[in-house]
Amino acid sequence: MIEADNLTIDYGSSERKLRAVEGVSFRLGQSESLAFIGPSGCGKTTLLFALSGLLTPSKGSVKIGKKQVAGPRRDVALILQNAGLLPWKTVWQNANLSLILSGDYPACNAQDILEELGLGNVKSRFPAELSEGMKRRVGIARALSISPSVLLMDEPLASLDTLTREKIQDLFLTLWKDRGFTLVLVTHDIEEAAFLGQEIIVLTERPACIKARVSNREVGPLDYRQSKAFDRTVKTLREELER
Amino acid sequence: MKQVLIYICSIIFLLLLWEVASIAINTINSSSVLPGPYEALSQVVKNGAELQRHFLASAWRLIMAILIALVAAVPLGLVIGHERSVDTFVSPMIYITYPIPQVALILFLFLIFGTGSATKVAIVAIVLFFQILVSARGAAKNITEEHLVSVLSAGANRWQVYRHVIFPATLPNILTSVRVGIGVGIAFLYIAETNTAQGLGLGSFIKRYMLFGRDRAFAGIMAMAFLGLVLYVGIDVLERILCRWKYVKR
């Protein structure tokens, strides 16, 4: 369970304060999914960093389980825009990064995850040798290696071609259903938000405030994109964003 | 194999240029001012044993200086490049001390350490220290934000950030600064070695024969060039091993 209460984040000094996020509150149960959607540069990434514990909010609080988030946690994984792979580490080392840092390496399940994601035969390669789609899958493997209770994703499929993006969206959906983690996604892609978010929060221009909440409980089946409910959600989101 | 052939061709071309320059200068001056590569190489063969002792003395000093400079400059450069508060305090000191011509310190170092190897190593280490420091600092300032976020979100502590991100990310730049520093270091080593009357070292060897026995002096210069070449190749090999990720097929 993840809960944000009146989350407000300011940057800069007290004289030159820049508000990135203002008064965002939500509550998400175990194994539920939430997507934030808003215009580019509105403060979505800042919001996600606060949820992950990388940023301390200026006001308000974030709780995971019953504990207040005061820094990065072992049970929370973050997938970054370009997968955040370290170019000097191999696929295997990148996938195991969290475990290496925590000292749990090599007692890990990354091998199974790499096999599951079709990366078993490239584990000794460097990121520069991989396609964009494979890099994103390594990022997913790294996140899953710690068996997270909460998975945070910051526009994880930006700059991918449509087919690869849809394939990886399908993968996210399958993993989310199978593994039961709580999923929080930040995106500016309307269809991605509609496909993965059981609840979708539409954010305003900077500072990011909640503009609308859209319920999308039918999320789950892989053919959801072909359903009328999906089209309805996409239409609603488009209207909310244009409003 | 192809690269080795290109290296050999390049060296042969350089020797040809040297031969042409030698013929031209000696013809203009009507005397043997600049020995050709053949004369110099003959002297390398004739004085092999003596030259080897001088070569090893210079090589040892240069390698020691590089290692001392690396150990001192890399951690400091990375810290001031990454930690803004340390940078604010230390950078003015670097800006003030870096432009001081290090050659001006030679006499001062002779007074402190005497005329032995320690001074020669110290002067080269000081020169290399600043080169590596400035380079490491600049590289640490330009770390990709995403790489830092990546390890911080995975729970890295400060030491782990340096170990897994800052050091490997800056290593290519550090090795480049060492490469640049080798040329400057050899020049300063020569100055330091020629400033003492006696002792081993290619600088002393060259100085001893420069006026009367120029062929031999040029054999010493060739040995110095060879020292530079060995170190350049050594750094290249080291980079290929340590920064393997830079050389993969994309």
Interface residues (C-beta under 8 A of the other chain):
Chain A: F49 S52 L54 P72 R73 R74 A77 L78 L80 Q81 N82 G84 L85 L86 P87 W88 K89 L97 S98 I100 L101 S102 R125 F126 P127 A128 E129 R142
Chain B: E146 H147 V149 S150 V151 L152 S153 A154 G155 A156 Q160 H164 V165 P168 A169 L171 C243 R244 W245 V248 K249 R250
